[in-house]
Amino acid sequence: MTTSDICPACGARNDCSMANPDTVEQPCWCYGVTIDPEIIRALPLTQRDLTCLCPRCAKVQNQLQSAQSESLT
């Protein structure tokens, strides 16, 4: 399965590590956040579970910032 680096909701880059050959062995940022199931359900069925949303569309920027702050301390 090929993973896309494009957000299915907005078309921006999604920063998916699995879509980048240089980081494919690293876990994606989305593994460490909780995405509201309603956001996933809002996507058309044909776009679900194929690629990552971008952090903005997944509405997880605060979670990512918290995780980065915690890793620095």
Backbone as XML, in Angstrom:
<?xml version="1.0"?>
<chain id="A" units="angstrom">
  <residue number="1" name="MET">
    <atom name="N" x="0.840" y="-1.184" z="0.000"/>
    <atom name="CA" x="0.000" y="0.000" z="0.000"/>
    <atom name="C" x="0.881" y="1.242" z="0.000"/>
  </residue>
  <residue number="2" name="THR">
    <atom name="N" x="0.599" y="2.165" z="-0.854"/>
    <atom name="CA" x="1.315" y="3.428" z="-0.916"/>
    <atom name="C" x="0.553" y="4.455" z="-0.102"/>
  </residue>
  <residue number="3" name="THR">
    <atom name="N" x="1.281" y="5.150" z="0.750"/>
    <atom name="CA" x="0.672" y="6.185" z="1.570"/>
    <atom name="C" x="0.962" y="7.533" z="0.948"/>
  </residue>
  <residue number="4" name="SER">
    <atom name="N" x="-0.038" y="8.374" z="0.878"/>
    <atom name="CA" x="0.099" y="9.690" z="0.278"/>
    <atom name="C" x="0.559" y="10.708" z="1.314"/>
  </residue>
  <residue number="5" name="ASP">
    <atom name="N" x="1.263" y="11.731" z="0.847"/>
    <atom name="CA" x="1.679" y="12.820" z="1.734"/>
    <atom name="C" x="0.735" y="14.012" z="1.626"/>
  </residue>
  <residue number="6" name="ILE">
    <atom name="N" x="-0.456" y="13.773" z="1.057"/>
    <atom name="CA" x="-1.447" y="14.829" z="0.863"/>
    <atom name="C" x="-2.660" y="14.571" z="1.756"/>
  </residue>
  <residue number="7" name="CYS">
    <atom name="N" x="-3.098" y="15.596" z="2.455"/>
    <atom name="CA" x="-4.284" y="15.509" z="3.307"/>
    <atom name="C" x="-5.512" y="15.326" z="2.417"/>
  </residue>
  <residue number="8" name="PRO">
    <atom name="N" x="-6.344" y="14.317" z="2.698"/>
    <atom name="CA" x="-7.523" y="14.116" z="1.860"/>
    <atom name="C" x="-8.600" y="15.188" z="2.051"/>
  </residue>
  <residue number="9" name="ALA">
    <atom name="N" x="-8.522" y="15.953" z="3.126"/>
    <atom name="CA" x="-9.542" y="16.975" z="3.387"/>
    <atom name="C" x="-9.231" y="18.305" z="2.711"/>
  </residue>
  <residue number="10" name="CYS">
    <atom name="N" x="-7.950" y="18.720" z="2.748"/>
    <atom name="CA" x="-7.636" y="20.060" z="2.229"/>
    <atom name="C" x="-6.610" y="20.072" z="1.099"/>
  </residue>
  <residue number="11" name="GLY">
    <atom name="N" x="-5.913" y="18.969" z="0.881"/>
    <atom name="CA" x="-4.926" y="18.905" z="-0.185"/>
    <atom name="C" x="-3.543" y="19.411" z="0.196"/>
  </residue>
  <residue number="12" name="ALA">
    <atom name="N" x="-3.361" y="19.824" z="1.452"/>
    <atom name="CA" x="-2.041" y="20.280" z="1.912"/>
    <atom name="C" x="-1.185" y="19.069" z="2.282"/>
  </residue>
  <residue number="13" name="ARG">
    <atom name="N" x="0.105" y="19.298" z="2.486"/>
    <atom name="CA" x="0.988" y="18.226" z="2.963"/>
    <atom name="C" x="0.528" y="17.802" z="4.350"/>
  </residue>
  <residue number="14" name="ASN">
    <atom name="N" x="0.576" y="16.515" z="4.617"/>
    <atom name="CA" x="0.099" y="16.009" z="5.904"/>
    <atom name="C" x="1.228" y="15.606" z="6.853"/>
  </residue>
  <residue number="15" name="ASP">
    <atom name="N" x="2.474" y="15.701" z="6.424"/>
    <atom name="CA" x="3.644" y="15.361" z="7.239"/>
    <atom name="C" x="3.634" y="13.905" z="7.696"/>
  </residue>
  <residue number="16" name="CYS">
    <atom name="N" x="3.051" y="13.022" z="6.911"/>
    <atom name="CA" x="2.998" y="11.597" z="7.241"/>
    <atom name="C" x="4.387" y="10.991" z="7.084"/>
  </residue>
  <residue number="17" name="SER">
    <atom name="N" x="4.931" y="10.441" z="8.153"/>
    <atom name="CA" x="6.260" y="9.845" z="8.071"/>
    <atom name="C" x="6.260" y="8.585" z="7.207"/>
  </residue>
  <residue number="18" name="MET">
    <atom name="N" x="5.135" y="7.911" z="7.137"/>
    <atom name="CA" x="5.047" y="6.683" z="6.350"/>
    <atom name="C" x="5.010" y="6.956" z="4.849"/>
  </residue>
  <residue number="19" name="ALA">
    <atom name="N" x="4.705" y="8.186" z="4.464"/>
    <atom name="CA" x="4.681" y="8.561" z="3.052"/>
    <atom name="C" x="6.040" y="9.031" z="2.562"/>
  </residue>
  <residue number="20" name="ASN">
    <atom name="N" x="6.965" y="9.275" z="3.485"/>
    <atom name="CA" x="8.297" y="9.759" z="3.139"/>
    <atom name="C" x="9.277" y="8.579" z="3.186"/>
  </residue>
  <residue number="21" name="PRO">
    <atom name="N" x="9.916" y="8.233" z="2.083"/>
    <atom name="CA" x="10.845" y="7.092" z="2.081"/>
    <atom name="C" x="11.964" y="7.227" z="3.117"/>
  </residue>
  <residue number="22" name="ASP">
    <atom name="N" x="12.341" y="8.451" z="3.465"/>
    <atom name="CA" x="13.409" y="8.660" z="4.440"/>
    <atom name="C" x="12.968" y="8.385" z="5.878"/>
  </residue>
  <residue number="23" name="THR">
    <atom name="N" x="11.665" y="8.430" z="6.142"/>
    <atom name="CA" x="11.173" y="8.254" z="7.512"/>
    <atom name="C" x="10.126" y="7.148" z="7.622"/>
  </residue>
  <residue number="24" name="VAL">
    <atom name="N" x="9.995" y="6.322" z="6.592"/>
    <atom name="CA" x="8.937" y="5.319" z="6.540"/>
    <atom name="C" x="8.979" y="4.346" z="7.725"/>
  </residue>
  <residue number="25" name="GLU">
    <atom name="N" x="10.125" y="4.148" z="8.321"/>
    <atom name="CA" x="10.252" y="3.226" z="9.461"/>
    <atom name="C" x="9.864" y="3.883" z="10.785"/>
  </residue>
  <residue number="26" name="GLN">
    <atom name="N" x="9.648" y="5.183" z="10.791"/>
    <atom name="CA" x="9.289" y="5.898" z="12.014"/>
    <atom name="C" x="7.770" y="5.969" z="12.151"/>
  </residue>
  <residue number="27" name="PRO">
    <atom name="N" x="7.280" y="5.940" z="13.396"/>
    <atom name="CA" x="5.828" y="6.077" z="13.567"/>
    <atom name="C" x="5.370" y="7.474" z="13.137"/>
  </residue>
  <residue number="28" name="CYS">
    <atom name="N" x="4.199" y="7.532" z="12.573"/>
    <atom name="CA" x="3.637" y="8.800" z="12.123"/>
    <atom name="C" x="3.194" y="9.634" z="13.330"/>
  </residue>
  <residue number="29" name="TRP">
    <atom name="N" x="3.140" y="10.931" z="13.144"/>
    <atom name="CA" x="2.685" y="11.843" z="14.203"/>
    <atom name="C" x="1.274" y="11.483" z="14.657"/>
  </residue>
  <residue number="30" name="CYS">
    <atom name="N" x="0.469" y="10.934" z="13.750"/>
    <atom name="CA" x="-0.927" y="10.651" z="14.086"/>
    <atom name="C" x="-1.068" y="9.519" z="15.093"/>
  </residue>
  <residue number="31" name="TYR">
    <atom name="N" x="-0.020" y="8.706" z="15.275"/>
    <atom name="CA" x="-0.081" y="7.616" z="16.248"/>
    <atom name="C" x="-0.122" y="8.137" z="17.681"/>
  </residue>
  <residue number="32" name="GLY">
    <atom name="N" x="0.339" y="9.360" z="17.898"/>
    <atom name="CA" x="0.438" y="9.894" z="19.246"/>
    <atom name="C" x="-0.638" y="10.903" z="19.614"/>
  </residue>
  <residue number="33" name="VAL">
    <atom name="N" x="-1.683" y="10.998" z="18.817"/>
    <atom name="CA" x="-2.757" y="11.955" z="19.091"/>
    <atom name="C" x="-4.105" y="11.245" z="19.048"/>
  </residue>
  <residue number="34" name="THR">
    <atom name="N" x="-5.107" y="11.923" z="19.557"/>
    <atom name="CA" x="-6.475" y="11.420" z="19.497"/>
    <atom name="C" x="-7.260" y="12.310" z="18.550"/>
  </residue>
  <residue number="35" name="ILE">
    <atom name="N" x="-7.757" y="11.702" z="17.478"/>
    <atom name="CA" x="-8.551" y="12.435" z="16.486"/>
    <atom name="C" x="-10.014" y="12.136" z="16.748"/>
  </residue>
  <residue number="36" name="ASP">
    <atom name="N" x="-10.796" y="13.171" z="16.844"/>
    <atom name="CA" x="-12.239" y="13.026" z="17.074"/>
    <atom name="C" x="-12.836" y="12.169" z="15.956"/>
  </residue>
  <residue number="37" name="PRO">
    <atom name="N" x="-13.532" y="11.090" z="16.293"/>
    <atom name="CA" x="-14.134" y="10.227" z="15.269"/>
    <atom name="C" x="-15.073" y="10.971" z="14.322"/>
  </residue>
  <residue number="38" name="GLU">
    <atom name="N" x="-15.683" y="12.063" z="14.779"/>
    <atom name="CA" x="-16.571" y="12.845" z="13.905"/>
    <atom name="C" x="-15.807" y="13.452" z="12.732"/>
  </residue>
  <residue number="39" name="ILE">
    <atom name="N" x="-14.545" y="13.790" z="12.949"/>
    <atom name="CA" x="-13.727" y="14.344" z="11.866"/>
    <atom name="C" x="-13.506" y="13.277" z="10.798"/>
  </residue>
  <residue number="40" name="ILE">
    <atom name="N" x="-13.235" y="12.063" z="11.220"/>
    <atom name="CA" x="-13.051" y="10.962" z="10.273"/>
    <atom name="C" x="-14.356" y="10.658" z="9.545"/>
  </residue>
  <residue number="41" name="ARG">
    <atom name="N" x="-15.446" y="10.619" z="10.291"/>
    <atom name="CA" x="-16.748" y="10.323" z="9.677"/>
    <atom name="C" x="-17.180" y="11.404" z="8.683"/>
  </residue>
  <residue number="42" name="ALA">
    <atom name="N" x="-16.651" y="12.611" z="8.820"/>
    <atom name="CA" x="-17.001" y="13.694" z="7.895"/>
    <atom name="C" x="-16.355" y="13.506" z="6.522"/>
  </residue>
  <residue number="43" name="LEU">
    <atom name="N" x="-15.321" y="12.674" z="6.446"/>
    <atom name="CA" x="-14.680" y="12.409" z="5.157"/>
    <atom name="C" x="-15.549" y="11.477" z="4.324"/>
  </residue>
  <residue number="44" name="PRO">
    <atom name="N" x="-15.534" y="11.627" z="3.011"/>
    <atom name="CA" x="-16.232" y="10.655" z="2.165"/>
    <atom name="C" x="-15.647" y="9.256" z="2.390"/>
  </residue>
  <residue number="45" name="LEU">
    <atom name="N" x="-16.452" y="8.239" z="2.293"/>
    <atom name="CA" x="-15.993" y="6.865" z="2.505"/>
    <atom name="C" x="-14.776" y="6.525" z="1.652"/>
  </residue>
  <residue number="46" name="THR">
    <atom name="N" x="-14.727" y="7.049" z="0.447"/>
    <atom name="CA" x="-13.615" y="6.740" z="-0.459"/>
    <atom name="C" x="-12.292" y="7.332" z="-0.004"/>
  </residue>
  <residue number="47" name="GLN">
    <atom name="N" x="-12.309" y="8.270" z="0.957"/>
    <atom name="CA" x="-11.079" y="8.905" z="1.420"/>
    <atom name="C" x="-10.661" y="8.453" z="2.813"/>
  </residue>
  <residue number="48" name="ARG">
    <atom name="N" x="-11.437" y="7.640" z="3.463"/>
    <atom name="CA" x="-11.120" y="7.205" z="4.823"/>
    <atom name="C" x="-10.074" y="6.096" z="4.818"/>
  </residue>
  <residue number="49" name="ASP">
    <atom name="N" x="-9.218" y="6.139" z="5.820"/>
    <atom name="CA" x="-8.220" y="5.087" z="6.062"/>
    <atom name="C" x="-7.222" y="4.893" z="4.929"/>
  </residue>
  <residue number="50" name="LEU">
    <atom name="N" x="-7.036" y="5.895" z="4.100"/>
    <atom name="CA" x="-6.066" y="5.786" z="3.022"/>
    <atom name="C" x="-4.797" y="6.565" z="3.303"/>
  </residue>
  <residue number="51" name="THR">
    <atom name="N" x="-4.930" y="7.685" z="3.992"/>
    <atom name="CA" x="-3.789" y="8.541" z="4.269"/>
    <atom name="C" x="-4.110" y="9.427" z="5.467"/>
  </residue>
  <residue number="52" name="CYS">
    <atom name="N" x="-3.087" y="10.057" z="6.008"/>
    <atom name="CA" x="-3.272" y="10.940" z="7.158"/>
    <atom name="C" x="-3.954" y="12.245" z="6.757"/>
  </residue>
  <residue number="53" name="LEU">
    <atom name="N" x="-4.754" y="12.735" z="7.650"/>
    <atom name="CA" x="-5.170" y="14.127" z="7.573"/>
    <atom name="C" x="-3.963" y="14.964" z="7.964"/>
  </residue>
  <residue number="54" name="CYS">
    <atom name="N" x="-3.966" y="16.230" z="7.631"/>
    <atom name="CA" x="-2.920" y="17.115" z="8.153"/>
    <atom name="C" x="-3.300" y="17.470" z="9.595"/>
  </residue>
  <residue number="55" name="PRO">
    <atom name="N" x="-2.337" y="17.887" z="10.428"/>
    <atom name="CA" x="-2.670" y="18.223" z="11.813"/>
    <atom name="C" x="-3.770" y="19.280" z="11.934"/>
  </residue>
  <residue number="56" name="ARG">
    <atom name="N" x="-3.820" y="20.220" z="10.975"/>
    <atom name="CA" x="-4.849" y="21.267" z="11.048"/>
    <atom name="C" x="-6.237" y="20.675" z="10.840"/>
  </residue>
  <residue number="57" name="CYS">
    <atom name="N" x="-6.404" y="19.851" z="9.819"/>
    <atom name="CA" x="-7.715" y="19.247" z="9.561"/>
    <atom name="C" x="-8.095" y="18.230" z="10.632"/>
  </residue>
  <residue number="58" name="ALA">
    <atom name="N" x="-7.103" y="17.567" z="11.208"/>
    <atom name="CA" x="-7.369" y="16.610" z="12.289"/>
    <atom name="C" x="-7.653" y="17.325" z="13.608"/>
  </residue>
  <residue number="59" name="LYS">
    <atom name="N" x="-7.390" y="18.639" z="13.616"/>
    <atom name="CA" x="-7.604" y="19.479" z="14.802"/>
    <atom name="C" x="-6.847" y="18.956" z="16.025"/>
  </residue>
  <residue number="60" name="VAL">
    <atom name="N" x="-5.542" y="18.698" z="15.807"/>
    <atom name="CA" x="-4.702" y="18.164" z="16.878"/>
    <atom name="C" x="-3.448" y="19.002" z="17.129"/>
  </residue>
  <residue number="61" name="GLN">
    <atom name="N" x="-3.403" y="20.229" z="16.619"/>
    <atom name="CA" x="-2.207" y="21.054" z="16.796"/>
    <atom name="C" x="-1.835" y="21.189" z="18.273"/>
  </residue>
  <residue number="62" name="ASN">
    <atom name="N" x="-2.836" y="21.383" z="19.146"/>
    <atom name="CA" x="-2.550" y="21.533" z="20.579"/>
    <atom name="C" x="-1.932" y="20.273" z="21.157"/>
  </residue>
  <residue number="63" name="GLN">
    <atom name="N" x="-2.421" y="19.113" z="20.729"/>
    <atom name="CA" x="-1.856" y="17.856" z="21.213"/>
    <atom name="C" x="-0.402" y="17.701" z="20.765"/>
  </residue>
  <residue number="64" name="LEU">
    <atom name="N" x="-0.120" y="18.081" z="19.528"/>
    <atom name="CA" x="1.241" y="17.972" z="19.021"/>
    <atom name="C" x="2.173" y="18.936" z="19.734"/>
  </residue>
  <residue number="65" name="GLN">
    <atom name="N" x="1.704" y="20.155" z="20.002"/>
    <atom name="CA" x="2.526" y="21.127" z="20.718"/>
    <atom name="C" x="2.813" y="20.656" z="22.137"/>
  </residue>
  <residue number="66" name="SER">
    <atom name="N" x="1.835" y="20.065" z="22.790"/>
    <atom name="CA" x="2.027" y="19.538" z="24.146"/>
    <atom name="C" x="3.061" y="18.414" z="24.145"/>
  </residue>
  <residue number="67" name="ALA">
    <atom name="N" x="2.975" y="17.532" z="23.174"/>
    <atom name="CA" x="3.915" y="16.421" z="23.078"/>
    <atom name="C" x="5.336" y="16.926" z="22.838"/>
  </residue>
  <residue number="68" name="GLN">
    <atom name="N" x="5.501" y="17.954" z="21.995"/>
    <atom name="CA" x="6.809" y="18.523" z="21.743"/>
    <atom name="C" x="7.360" y="19.178" z="23.002"/>
  </residue>
  <residue number="69" name="SER">
    <atom name="N" x="6.522" y="19.881" z="23.749"/>
    <atom name="CA" x="6.958" y="20.526" z="24.990"/>
    <atom name="C" x="7.405" y="19.488" z="26.006"/>
  </residue>
  <residue number="70" name="GLU">
    <atom name="N" x="6.649" y="18.393" z="26.118"/>
    <atom name="CA" x="6.995" y="17.341" z="27.062"/>
    <atom name="C" x="8.306" y="16.653" z="26.705"/>
  </residue>
  <residue number="71" name="SER">
    <atom name="N" x="8.588" y="16.503" z="25.405"/>
    <atom name="CA" x="9.818" y="15.833" z="24.992"/>
    <atom name="C" x="11.033" y="16.717" z="25.225"/>
  </residue>
  <residue number="72" name="LEU">
    <atom name="N" x="10.839" y="18.013" z="25.367"/>
    <atom name="CA" x="11.948" y="18.925" z="25.612"/>
    <atom name="C" x="12.313" y="19.019" z="27.082"/>
  </residue>
  <residue number="73" name="THR">
    <atom name="N" x="11.428" y="18.587" z="27.958"/>
    <atom name="CA" x="11.704" y="18.695" z="29.395"/>
    <atom name="C" x="12.190" y="17.389" z="29.954"/>
  </residue>
</chain>
